[in-house]
Amino acid sequence: MKFAIIKERKNPPDRRVVLSPETLAEARKRFPDAQFVVESSDIRVFSDEAYARLGFEVTNDVSDADVMIGVKEVPIEHLISNKKYFYFSHTIKKQPYNRKLLVAMLEKNIEMYDHETIVREDNMRLIGFGRYAGLVGAYNGFRALGLRDGLFNLPKVETLADLNEVKSELYKITVPNIKILLTGTGKVAHGAKEILDHLGIKEISDALYLTSKFTEPVYVMADVMEYAKRVDGKVGDKWEFYKDPTGYESNFMPYAKETDYFIAGHFYGNNAPFLFTREDAKHPDFKINLVADISCDIDGPVASTIRPSTIADPFYGYDPQTEKEVAFDDKDAITVMAVDNLPCELPKDASEGFGETFLEHVIPAFFNNDKKGILNRARITAEDGQLTERFSYLQNYVDGKE
């Protein structure tokens, strides 16, 4: 079995990689029957020389490899028929902009394994960049706060060497007396929590958050059953909600009345209720004036997120009354940070963290007959040009009927 670390070709360029030189060396040590080759890249956060120094072949032609491992979508013209591919395809939610990519993979008899579909038996994701999205997203929110209110001037994450430097910069700031709401309990939310805890901000209970005033910054970490409730007034159940959220409605407004800075670290599923609508944001008691929307669902559950922002220009303002974009520091605006590729700002740390979990969960499956079913669950398309049974719901999408 020959594995290739492929060059990232999507624009804008992504400097991340699934396996760093050191992690790839560990994979070679653990699996001596495997071969590893690296496609030359001038944008990857780790240089070609870093791989070559550890004895890996670096080449412009990896077409003889069996398994192609990347991060972002592979442009259709660069797909090689009859191979196995790992990357984020952004197709499993029937994203219109990538339908042609999925069709092309079927036509080329490619076995597609999406990083997002690498899950345990209970469908919990095993790998991802979520922690780093949370870390960078929360930091960026504080950067926006400092710039907008003239409090401090944090540097961009992309100008810093690694996570240690990011955290060192935070030692230099003083957070004002604000109340911070963090939604979610997964890897994204825990990454954001890491920043809040590093700043020494006190975590408090929902009850205290919703009923008390403080003379220092505080935050609450709210799970879905706190900000959503059953329509019929019965007690909600998180797992029931994940399966079918149609009997639920938002319970977000009590938090919106108490929150200055909202960090959206939750996962938003199909048919789930919006957290707050454009009408909610017009309410005179709606207090949120800063949103770091790490989830970044456009025109979705967070009404102020009307477009994604970019690493180059990460902030914009949303005027609740006009429902229009304004300057991020406009006095009547909700300041929004909605960068949709946050881990790209911390490519070295994000790559190292991702690679460790990929080596732990995915590579072994090729050599132990997939005893945990990792590959079987993750495979979207089969070598015969058909969708696998698990992803057969995508057929109408493939056929252009949705």
Salt bridges, closest charged atoms under 4 A:
ASP14 OD2 - ARG16 NH2 2.66
ASP14 OD2 - LYS72 NZ 3.60
GLU26 OE2 - ARG30 NE 3.00
GLU39 OE2 - ARG9 NH2 2.54
ASP48 OD1 - ARG44 NH1 3.85
ASP64 OD2 - LYS2 NZ 2.76
GLU73 OE1 - LYS10 NZ 2.85
GLU111 OE2 - LYS84 NZ 2.78
GLU111 OE1 - ARG379 NH1 3.33
ASP122 OD2 - ARG120 NH2 2.67
ASP149 OD1 - ARG148 NE 2.89
GLU158 OE2 - LYS156 NZ 3.98
GLU169 OE2 - LYS172 NZ 3.11
GLU194 OE2 - ARG131 NH2 2.81
GLU194 OE2 - LYS167 NZ 2.92
ASP197 OD2 - LYS193 NZ 2.81
GLU203 OE1 - LYS193 NZ 3.36
GLU216 OE2 - LYS202 NZ 3.35
ASP223 OD2 - LYS238 NZ 3.02
ASP232 OD2 - ARG230 NH2 2.55
GLU240 OE2 - ARG230 NH1 3.51
GLU258 OE1 - LYS179 NZ 2.84
GLU258 OE1 - LYS213 NZ 3.33
ASP260 OD1 - LYS287 NZ 3.67
GLU279 OE2 - LYS282 NZ 3.58
ASP285 OD2 - HIS283 ND1 3.96
ASP299 OD1 - ARG278 NH2 3.00
GLU323 OE1 - ARG278 NH1 3.28
GLU323 OE2 - LYS282 NZ 2.36
GLU325 OE1 - ARG307 NE 2.77
ASP332 OD2 - LYS331 NZ 3.28
GLU352 OE2 - LYS348 NZ 3.09
GLU360 OE2 - HIS361 NE2 3.73
GLU383 OE1 - ARG379 NH1 3.03
GLU402 OE1 - LYS94 NZ 2.54
